[in-house]
């Protein structure tokens, strides 16, 4: 069985080609805007997964943006990935994130298990209204 070990919402992800070490740049927890809608250019989600057997497994994941109002929007989805190592990193890049509501948002990492999408990580971030001058 595959499980999500951790996930992080950040501005960018860098991978060193020589060492395969990863750096997660500027974690995202909150932001502010004078008026909505706004577009945030590129956010990234870094994830680490592990499996508890030696058997190869087929894996599919997606990222969903959950708005404060309860609306959910699928942002991207992987193709089928063959999971043949004990640990697997998956990095997602969302090129444009449209924000149309103030309040608590979530980026949800989900994966397909037995034909059903299951949320395995909720990455909250708050969008506040800037005080008027």
N, C-alpha and C positions, 0 to 999 in steps of 0.2 A: 504494500500500500504506500502511496505517495502522500507526504504531508508538507505543508508550508512551515518552514522554520522561522523565518522573519521576512518582513517587507518594510521598505522605507520610501517615503515620498520626498523627492528632492528636485533641484533645478537641473542637474546634469550628473552623468556617470562617466568616469574615466577608468579605462583598463590599461595597465602597463603591459605592453606587448612582450617584454622579456620575462617578467615574473608572474604575470597573470593576476597581480594584485589589483584590487578595485578601490577607487576613491569615490565616495558619494558626496557631491558638492551641494552645499546650501540646502539643508533640510527645510521643508515647507510645513509650517504649522498655522500661520495666519497671514492675512494681508488686509489692506484697506483701500477703499476707492471713494472718490467724491460722488460719482454717479455710476449707474449701471445701465446697459451692459458694458463689460470690459472683456478683452481677450488677453489671456496670459500666454506668452509665446513659450513654448516647450517646457514641459515638466516631465520628469522621469520617475519611474517606479522600479526600484531594485528589489529582487526577491531571491531567496535561497530555499531550495526544496531538498528533501531527502526521501529515500525509499527504504523500506525495511526488509527487502529481499534481494537476492541476486538476479532474479528474473527481470528481463526487459519488460517495460510497461509503456503503453502509448498514452500520451499526455496532451491535454489541450487546456489552455488558460485564457482568461480575458480580464479586462479592466472595465469597471462600470463606475460612472460618476453619479453619486446619489446627492440630489439637491436638498436643501432644507425643507422644501415643500413636499418631499416624498417622491418627486419625479426621478426616474433613473434613466441614464443614457449610456448605452454601450459605446466605449471609445475605441477599443481594438480587441482583436482576438488572434491567438496564435493558430497556425496550422497544427496538424498532428505532429508531435515531437516524440521521438523514440528516447525514452529515459533509460539509459543503459549504465549509468554510473550511480554510485551511492548518493552523491550530492550533485545538484544541478542549479546553476544560477540562470535566472531569466531576467532580462532588463527590458522594460517597456519605455518607449518615448512617445509622448503625446505632443504633437507639434503645435496644436492650438487648443487651449482650454477656454471655452466660453463661460463666463460667469454672468448670470442674469438675476441672482438673488443674493441678498445679504444673509449671513447666518452660518450655521455649521454644515459644511459639506463633507462628504466622504468619497475617497477613492477606494473602491472595493476590488480586491483581487479574488477572482473566482476560478474554480477549475471544474471540469466536467467529470463527474463520478456517477457511474451507472445511469447515464443518460440525463442526469440532472445537474444544473449548475449550483455549486455550493460556495458560499462566501467563506474564505479562509483567512482574510485579513481586511481590516477596516482602518483606513488611514485618514483620520479627521483633519480638517483645516477650517479655520474660521475666516470669513470675509466680513469686515466691519465697515460701517459707513464713517468716513472722515467727518469730523465735526465742522460745521459751517463757520466761516470766519466772520 
